[in-house]
């Protein structure tokens, strides 16, 4: 649904919607010919499937393998081809850094540079997060006129660089050539604007200063920057939907994407039990909850089919507690598929179910990829899932007389 | 998928994709209540259906009956509503005539004109191809300043007229009123441009000269021209997909459409056996093969249900030989439906199957219109089929971080 139509049709409702995202939920058959979701023992999700209806979402489009950013934007109702989150912004957001509207962010790597100035290891031997934290502190000493600079450790060799000031632009080139044996690229403006020229010149000076500070080191004596970006101009989720929306996610990146669209972030602790407690405490303060569960994706990324089965079974055990919150509408889906046999995200559709009072049931009694083919909801773009859910929650007015 | 997105996400892959197009594949039930595809004995296609997944493509849109041009453009990944191939261009392409970028082409008919100057028979009694060839040679004598003129026989009373020169335009009116008993129309410019004015004037002079040369004849003493068009500006298939693409088609029109999008045409001989030999010889030189098989459509057009069954069974017998080529991804589909009971193209969806390593299987074990309803791929626009196939061949990078 287009944003303009959402704004026109959305209305207040006292009903509560719970969107459960099992990251990387969809899969491909494992050793016994069943997918992880099909193989998992999920009596509670199956009961929801029996009461509700199923379908299959396409996160970005046919044949397109989504990153986590677009996968979640789609689940929040935004067309991920229209609204893009750059890598630098996603990374900054992923460490809970609150980006200002004019901040320019990049994802950085510490790397190894040999005596000839060539990149020997793009990841500096995957140096520890601790070393990266120390080096970020060191690089934070670099000062430049007029702009504020943030150098923030992420994990292992990764860090985020944020430039804050007037007249900055993200239309500058990356310094990471993305191959070893090459020289780090020189940052250049990507258009003729004053802001791009100025930003590229600031970055060149900053990179030189950084390399000066790092040059005596054996490992991590260089830096590579990519994914220059500014915060996307996303219409506010609470405003367009006239809702009070809360995000409950253990991993910062998902809190980050939710806060980029204007959701409030509530306490998620470190596991599903903590998350349910956090939602219970805030149940009366919000009418939309986004619950993120990471471990189906993690196991899939690791190629661990049994681990993915287990992660899904763990989630299933918490479904009764989620139902005790008494959501009017509950949705269970994923942001994309992560088949363990592929050890990565994939383009395949995502099994999705919805349960609630006005759901039209289908004949399926288990939740899974093959059941979902026969589901009431059919196959549809993931960014239409939220309108469907909110329709069931009484949040969409009639269109036309 | 939009062309811009294809260009952004496509990447090299060593995997090979084989697109088999059974022209006019989809149908309606025949005497026993089964469609030709359902009635045909197709153990090899059924085995692919068992291993792979099925769906249904919509070539142009709901309710739209496609011509062969748009049907194939969609299968090659182009939105057929955005890219149109004019009738003149399609006809020229169909006789292996290589159009220059500025050539203006029309489809011509020889017709019978009576003593009052009215059209008595729009098709000159469907005069033989041989007579048409002789008349085209006669009309090739007409010379005009500054432009080159090609008059080329097609089949029966049909021919192609191509004008080559500077400042020509296809924005001129047709001379074929498409009814008998009317006078041939006079060619007029369709806008006020110098090129359209000039082209219309050249065409009027050419038509008068042609009628002078033909006036003594009893049959075929006139000509009618329609479908003025120039080569469409189609983004190059090999460039946008970063692939080496080969077309293997017995009928020239399909070679023509493939070459309009930039595919290489390889030796197809006169039948499936020759085609497979041609592909075998070129297997290492390309990573995408378009194999065209005409006879399902021909039988459908003739209203010959049994013939269509037989044509599909013939194709099925060659499937093992195709599989010996060892494609990583194989797709079997049609460019449109041609139900024998309609003796023509139709708007119905087209049963489609895909098999390969990362295909998510469904529960279907036979290939057919009704099986495809329950397939993993669902119902989708035909121009999304190639992105799906190429995703399975590892040719599409992840979208977003």
Interface residues (C-beta under 8 A of the other chain):
Chain A: X28 X29 X35 X56 X60 X61 X62 X63 X64 X65 X66 X67 X68 X69 X70 X71 X80 X81 X84 X85 X86 X87 X90 X91 X227 X339 X341 X342 X345 X346 X347 X348 X349 X369 X370 X373 X374 X378 X379
Chain B: X1 X5 X9 X358 X360 X361 X362 X363 X374 X375 X376 X378 X379 X380 X384 X387 X388 X389 X390 X391 X396 X397 X398 X399 X400 X401
